[in-house]
Amino acid sequence: MGRRVTLRDIAQDLGVSVATVSRALNNQGKVSSELRERIVEKAFEMGYFLPPFSLEKDSSHKKVVLLFPERDFFWAKVEQGVFDAMKFLKEWPIDVEMHRTHGHNLNEQIAILEKLVERKDIHGVAMVPSDLTQLDYFINALYLKGIRVVTFNVDAPLSKRLFYVGQNVRQAGRAAGEIFWQLLGDRRGKICVLTTNKRAPSHVLRWQGLIDYVHEKNLPYDVSYLVEVRDEEEAYAFVKNTLLEQEEVSGVFLSTAFGNYGVGNALLEGTRKDIVVVGNDFLSPWKEFLEKDVIHCFLYQYPYLQGFIALIVLCRYLVFGVTPLEKTFYLPVFPLFPEHLKDDIEAFEIAIARHLFVLELRTQELGMTFMARERGWQI
């Protein structure tokens, strides 16, 4: 059994003081962001956060399957959160297998889940359901086989899933309604809801939240105008050739991130400046849309944290049997306005994830200490 890594080991390796390492790891005192990053990376690299003894005495390896849409700007951030979680869990008895689908493709997911149900080497699944209820059969079948399923980004609330992590999408729609109220006031008109998939659960529930808010507040907005576009090019063409000609349209709500770029560019080129737009998620190239008031707000949903938390908490359950206290981990709906561009949202997500991981490891050590005492192990 190797000696446990100490603060002094990290300090000597980097050529800094023990006090500096301590301040960086505890996020206290004056340490530059660059040095803090180096210290944290070195701490993970050297195994500072790992447990003081091996898990192999008690735990066989657990197989976890991840199932979510293929790589694009949003899912790339989810993927980064998953990969960072995998890196931090490299000493845990966890093996990860990944499956990707073309968008929220229900048929592809069903085909994958049919095979997973028949397998005997799986202990957990973290997935983004393509439907709120149509995959419940598979989630429940996996549950009956002792395989725990967690959902993220999209929930399956009526199933036997262990927990959900992600945005409260209905609340996001309500937040959009409040933003329209603040910016449009009593101005009558249509709010066009733009989606890439009328059947996508998260898109539909955001629209439902907007409908609920407008009706509860008795606002003078017609929110029945739902338009489906397949990609950025269609979003651009629809806004430029159709929407800008419709004087009754006073607002646009993008129920998905796809369309932000097309809508933003069409409005930049157009002459109308009276349309209030609420977008979804955020990428740095869209900064211009906020700065020039063509998109007035983006609703951010922390994609990195969705992937990171889903995998970390599932693995904690599989290794230590620690059941999450909550069935639902709602990440806050964060309206991103121009003033927020001064903050680094992605760096904030990563910082939160690292602090969460340290807390999980403390829980891990408590669990391991308990198991050791129960079994008479030497720590």
Buried (B, 14 or more C-beta within 10 A) or exposed (E): EEEEBEBEBBBEBBEBEBEBBBBBBEEEEEBEEEBBBBBBEBBBEBBBBBBBBBBEEBBEBBBBBBBBBBEEBBBEBBBBBBBBBBEBBEEBBBBBBBBBBEBBBBEBBBEBBEEBBEEEEBBBBBBBBBBBEBBBEBBBBBBEBEBBBBBBBBBBEEBBBBBBBBBBBBBBBBBBBBBBBEBBEEBEBBBBBBBBBEEBBBBBBBBBBBBBBBEEEEBEBBBEBBBBBEEBEBBBBBBBEEBBEBEEBBBBBBBBBBBBBBBBBBBEEBEBEEBBBBBBBBEEEBEEBBEEEBBBBBBBBBBBBBBBBBBBBBBBBBBBEBEBEEEEBBBEBBBBEBEBBEEEBBEBBBBBBBEBBBEBBEEBBEBBBEBBEEEEEEE
